[in-house]
C-alpha cells in the first residue's frame, strides 16, 4: 500500500485549554474525517489512524506551536490541505502550516530537544525576581512525580523574567528539556518557585528540535 507522510503545525487556544492529549488526538482524527482526507489506518482488530504528535501538551496549557506527523494512503492537494483542515477544525484548534515530508525522515520524538513556555501569574508575586534567582542557584531541585523522586534542576535549561503583559501581569519564560530521556513540566517550575500553578496561565511558545535531523524533512518534489 502506498503511504504519504505529511506534517502539520497547529495552535491550541483557550477553548481547548482543558482538553487532554488523547482528546486532542481524537479531535484531529475527527477533523481529518470531516475534511474527507484519506487517512492511513493500522491493521488489526482495532484500526487506528497513524498520527504521531511531537510532544504531549500538559492539561491546562495552550500552545503556539504543536507539530504532528500523519499518513495518507493517497496523495492530496497540498495547496488545499490547510484550508480544508481549518474548515473542519473544532474551536480551539487552528492549522498554521502543512507540508509533505519524506517517509523515511526521523520521527519528531527523536528530534525534539526542548520546549519554551511563557507563564503568566494571575495574582501579584512580589518576590518573583528573588525566587527566580534562588531557584537558579540551587544545585538540586528534588521533586516527586508519580511517587518517584527526581531532580528538576538539570531539566531547566533557561529561566528568566519577561516584561509585564498588557494587563500588567508578571510573566516568566522557561526552557525545559523535552527529550525522550528527560522531560520537564512547567507546573513543577511554578510550584518550585512557591506559587500556586493553578493561578497561572501557561502557554507553550515553541518546540526546539535537533536541526541536523530536521534537514531530512524536505518537501518532496
Secondary structure, 3 states (H helix, E strand, C coil): CCCEEEEEEEEECHHHCCCCHHHHHHHHHHHHHHCCCCECECCCCCCCECEEECCCCCCCEEEEEEEEEEEECCCCCHHHHHHHHHHHCCCCEEEEEEEEECCCCCCHHHHEEEEEEEEEECCCCCCHHHHHHHHHHCCCCEEEECCEEEECHHHEEEEEEECCCCCCCCEEEEEEEECCCCECCHHHHHHHCCCCHHHEEEEEEEEEECHHHHCCCCCCC
